[in-house]
Amino acid sequence: MEFSGILVALFKLFFLLVAGYVLNRIGLLDAKTNKGMTSLVVNLTNPALILGSLASTGAVTRGDVLILFLFGIGIYLLLPAAAFLFVRVTRVKIEKRGVAQLLLIFGNTGFMAIPILQTLYGDVAVFYSSILNMPFNFLIYTYGIWLLNRDRRQIAALDGGPAEEADPAASRFSWKIFLGPGILASVAALAMYFARLQFPLILKETFSFVGGVTPPLTMLITGSILAEYPLNNLLRDGKIKLMLVVKMLFFPVLTLVLAKLLFADPVIVGLVTLTFAMPCGSMCAMLSKEYRANADAASSGVVFSTVLSLLTIPLVYLALSRFF
């Protein structure tokens, strides 16, 4: 796709993001609607999209898929170490280090990455993306929550009081996260791919039809969710903002170098690079609010990085298309 093509593709998607933001502000969408639409995407349309993407895997080699799966595990082991170093080097305040690391590690690999990648690379990108990001949920619900609980204890210590205890039910890790429709669809797609199985035509068409609403719907939801976060503190905490600027440019370069060493397919290289060029995931703000750990810093980081991505994603794609 030429650079003008990426601009058109991104404009269409970000138009929906802005539309979602405006619709929330004028009251046509709200938190309850966002929750319902998010549940619809997570439990129905996105799993259908993943299963429908099997139809586009005919030319995909088994070796690439296996390496991509292992690459995803490796990169999600590397990102916490990189985030830890970033936070130390930039000397983020001790009570914000957990949230800062959360913002660095966990990008918007679902709601923003999938529609953008599908627009650029077709349905096969959905299959690749689901394989690459399999470790995401496990890491955010274990290490991510540990970071937030540590922040809350630091805040309590600075305030001179005892740390608030987390809700045991909310803090306890549950293996049920691996029974979510998205995870199950990804595992089923991976298993069927290696077994060289395909759905009957009627199911292929149904999954593609239902899953086809995911890209526009996710961008609309993302815009509406962003409208729930206050913008008055958007430019506060310059260290975190600087760190996020570096993240949006350095992490894609890091993953590009690693992907070039492992994959000959330019689609996989581009997909991996752009996945880690995405802004901070909205889950960072949601979990920070739930665990009472600098929710303002998390929400402003999500909004700031999303606005910044309007510039950085085209720049990363331009670098990809011109030099690789």
C-alpha positions in Angstrom: 0.0 0.0 0.0 1.3 3.4 -0.9 1.8 6.1 1.7 -1.3 7.9 0.5 -3.2 4.6 1.1 -2.2 4.4 4.7 -3.3 8.0 5.2 -6.7 7.3 3.7 -7.0 4.1 5.8 -6.0 5.8 9.0 -8.2 8.8 8.3 -11.3 6.5 8.0 -10.5 4.7 11.2 -9.6 7.9 13.2 -12.8 9.6 11.8 -14.7 6.9 13.7 -12.6 7.5 16.8 -13.4 11.2 16.7 -17.1 10.4 16.0 -17.2 8.1 19.0 -15.7 10.9 21.2 -18.2 13.5 20.0 -21.2 11.1 20.3 -20.2 10.5 23.9 -19.8 14.2 24.6 -23.2 15.0 23.2 -24.9 12.2 25.2 -25.7 9.7 22.4 -23.1 7.3 23.8 -22.2 6.8 27.5 -20.4 4.5 29.9 -23.2 2.0 29.9 -23.3 1.9 26.1 -19.5 1.6 26.0 -19.7 -1.4 28.4 -22.4 -3.1 26.3 -20.6 -2.5 23.0 -17.3 -3.6 24.4 -18.9 -6.8 25.6 -20.4 -7.3 22.2 -17.0 -7.0 20.5 -15.1 -9.1 23.1 -17.6 -11.9 23.2 -19.0 -12.0 19.7 -17.7 -10.0 16.8 -13.9 -10.2 17.5 -13.9 -14.0 18.1 -15.9 -14.3 14.8 -13.3 -12.1 13.1 -10.5 -14.4 14.3 -12.2 -17.6 13.2 -13.1 -16.0 9.9 -9.5 -15.1 9.3 -8.7 -18.8 8.9 -9.9 -18.6 5.3 -7.0 -16.3 4.5 -4.2 -18.5 5.9 -3.7 -20.7 2.8 -0.2 -19.3 2.0 0.9 -19.0 5.6 3.7 -21.3 6.6 3.6 -23.4 9.8 7.2 -22.3 10.6 6.3 -18.6 10.6 3.2 -19.2 12.8 5.2 -21.2 15.3 8.0 -18.6 15.4 5.4 -15.8 15.7 3.8 -17.5 18.7 7.2 -17.9 20.4 8.2 -14.3 19.4 5.0 -13.1 21.2 6.0 -14.9 24.4 9.6 -13.5 24.1 8.5 -9.9 23.4 6.1 -9.9 26.4 9.0 -11.1 28.5 11.3 -8.4 27.2 8.9 -5.5 27.5 8.7 -5.5 31.3 12.5 -5.3 31.5 12.6 -2.4 29.0 9.8 -0.6 30.9 11.6 -1.0 34.2 14.7 0.6 32.7 12.8 3.4 31.1 11.1 4.3 34.4 14.4 4.2 36.2 16.3 6.3 33.6 13.6 9.0 33.4 13.3 9.0 37.3 9.5 8.8 37.4 8.1 9.4 40.9 8.1 6.2 42.9 4.3 6.3 43.4 3.8 6.4 39.6 6.3 3.8 38.5 3.8 1.0 38.3 1.3 2.9 36.2 4.2 4.2 34.0 5.4 0.6 33.4 1.8 -0.5 32.7 1.5 2.2 30.0 4.8 1.2 28.4 4.1 -2.5 28.3 0.5 -2.8 27.3 -0.5 -1.2 24.0 -3.9 -1.0 22.4 -3.3 -4.3 20.5 -7.0 -5.1 20.2 -9.3 -2.1 19.7 -6.9 -0.1 17.6 -4.3 -2.6 16.2 -6.7 -5.0 14.7 -8.8 -2.6 12.5 -5.6 -0.8 11.4 -3.7 -4.0 10.6 -6.7 -5.6 8.8 -7.1 -2.4 6.7 -3.4 -2.6 5.7 -2.7 -6.3 5.4 -6.1 -8.0 5.0 -7.8 -10.7 7.1 -4.6 -12.7 7.5 -3.4 -9.9 9.8 -6.2 -10.7 12.3 -4.9 -14.3 12.5 -1.3 -13.2 13.0 -2.3 -10.6 15.5 -4.3 -13.1 17.6 -1.3 -15.4 17.8 1.2 -12.7 18.5 -0.8 -11.2 21.4 -1.8 -14.4 23.2 0.5 -13.6 26.2 -1.1 -10.2 26.7 -4.0 -11.2 29.0 -1.9 -13.4 31.2 0.7 -10.7 31.7 -1.7 -7.8 32.4 -3.8 -9.8 34.9 -0.7 -10.9 36.8 2.3 -8.6 36.5 0.1 -5.6 35.6 -2.1 -5.9 38.7 1.0 -6.5 40.9 2.4 -3.1 39.6 -0.8 -1.3 40.4 -1.0 -2.8 43.9 2.6 -1.7 44.5 1.7 1.9 43.4 -1.2 2.0 45.8 1.0 0.9 48.7 3.5 3.6 47.8 0.7 6.3 47.7 -0.5 5.1 51.1 3.0 5.3 52.5 3.5 8.8 51.2 0.2 9.8 52.8 1.3 8.4 56.1 -1.4 5.8 56.3 -1.6 2.0 55.9 -1.9 0.7 52.4 -5.5 0.0 51.3 -6.2 -3.6 50.8 -7.3 -4.7 47.4 -10.6 -6.5 46.9 -9.5 -10.1 47.3 -11.9 -11.3 44.6 -10.6 -8.7 42.2 -6.9 -9.2 43.1 -6.9 -13.0 42.9 -5.6 -14.4 39.6 -8.2 -16.6 37.9 -7.6 -19.1 35.2 -11.0 -18.1 33.8 -9.3 -15.4 31.8 -8.2 -18.1 29.5 -11.8 -19.2 28.9 -12.7 -15.9 27.3 -14.2 -16.1 23.8 -11.2 -14.2 22.3 -8.6 -16.6 23.8 -10.6 -19.6 22.9 -11.1 -18.4 19.3 -7.4 -17.8 19.0 -6.5 -21.2 20.3 -9.1 -22.8 18.1 -7.8 -20.9 15.0 -4.2 -21.9 15.9 -5.2 -25.6 16.4 -7.3 -25.7 13.2 -4.5 -24.1 11.2 -1.9 -26.7 12.3 -4.4 -29.5 11.7 -5.1 -28.0 8.2 -8.8 -27.9 8.9 -11.3 -25.3 7.5 -14.9 -24.4 8.4 -17.6 -25.2 5.9 -18.4 -22.4 3.5 -21.6 -21.3 5.3 -19.6 -20.9 8.6 -16.8 -19.0 6.9 -19.2 -16.6 5.4 -21.1 -16.2 8.7 -17.9 -15.5 10.7 -16.6 -13.1 8.1 -20.0 -11.3 8.0 -20.3 -11.0 11.8 -16.6 -10.2 12.3 -16.7 -7.5 9.6 -18.3 -5.0 11.9 -15.4 -5.3 14.4 -13.0 -2.7 12.9 -15.4 0.2 12.6 -17.2 -0.7 15.9 -13.9 -0.9 17.9 -12.8 2.5 16.7 -16.2 4.0 17.6 -16.0 2.5 21.1 -12.4 3.6 21.6 -13.4 7.2 20.8 -16.3 7.0 23.2 -14.2 5.5 26.0 -11.6 8.2 25.6 -14.4 10.8 26.2 -14.8 9.4 29.7 -11.4 10.5 30.8 -10.7 14.1 31.8 -8.5 16.2 29.4 -7.6 18.9 31.9 -4.5 16.9 33.1 -3.4 15.8 29.7 -0.1 17.8 29.7 0.8 17.1 33.3 3.7 14.9 34.3 6.2 15.7 31.6 8.4 12.7 32.4 5.6 10.2 31.6 4.7 12.1 28.4 8.3 12.1 27.3 8.6 8.4 28.1 5.5 7.7 26.0 6.9 9.6 23.1 10.0 7.5 23.2 7.9 4.4 23.6 5.9 5.2 20.5 9.0 5.5 18.4 11.6 3.2 20.1 9.5 0.1 20.7 8.5 -0.2 17.0 12.2 0.1 16.1 13.2 -2.5 18.6 10.5 -5.0 17.4 11.3 -4.2 13.8 15.0 -5.2 14.3 14.0 -8.4 16.0 11.3 -9.3 13.5 13.7 -8.7 10.6 16.1 -11.3 12.1 13.3 -13.9 12.3 10.9 -13.4 9.5 11.3 -13.1 5.7 7.6 -12.2 5.1 7.3 -8.4 5.0 3.6 -8.7 6.1 4.7 -10.3 9.4 7.5 -7.8 9.9 5.1 -4.9 9.2 2.4 -6.3 11.5 4.8 -6.9 14.4 6.3 -3.4 14.1 2.9 -1.6 13.8 1.4 -3.7 16.7 4.0 -2.2 19.1 3.6 1.3 17.6 0.0 1.4 19.0 -0.9 3.8 21.9 -1.4 2.7 25.4 -4.3 0.3 25.9 -7.5 1.5 27.5 -7.2 -1.5 29.9 -4.4 0.5 31.6 -6.8 3.2 32.7 -9.6 0.8 33.5 -7.5 -1.4 35.8 -5.8 1.7 37.4 -9.2 3.0 38.3 -10.3 -0.4 39.7 -7.2 -0.7 41.8 -7.1 3.0 42.9 -3.6 3.5 41.6 -3.0 6.8 39.8 -6.0 6.5 37.5 -5.6 10.1 36.4 -2.0 9.5 35.2 -3.1 6.3 33.5 -6.1 7.9 31.7 -4.1 11.0 30.6 -1.4 8.6 29.3 -3.9 6.7 27.3 -5.4 9.9 25.8 -2.0 11.5 25.2 -0.6 8.4 23.4 -3.7 8.0 21.3 -3.5 11.6 20.1 0.2 11.2 19.5 -0.4 8.0 17.5 -2.1 10.1 14.8 1.4 11.3 14.0 3.6 8.3 15.0 1.7 5.5 13.3 2.0 7.1 9.8 5.7 7.9 10.5 6.4 4.2 11.5 4.5 3.0 8.4 6.4 5.4 6.2 9.7 4.2 7.5 8.6 0.6 6.9 7.5 1.2 3.3 10.5 3.3 2.4 13.4 1.4 4.0 12.1 -2.2 4.5 
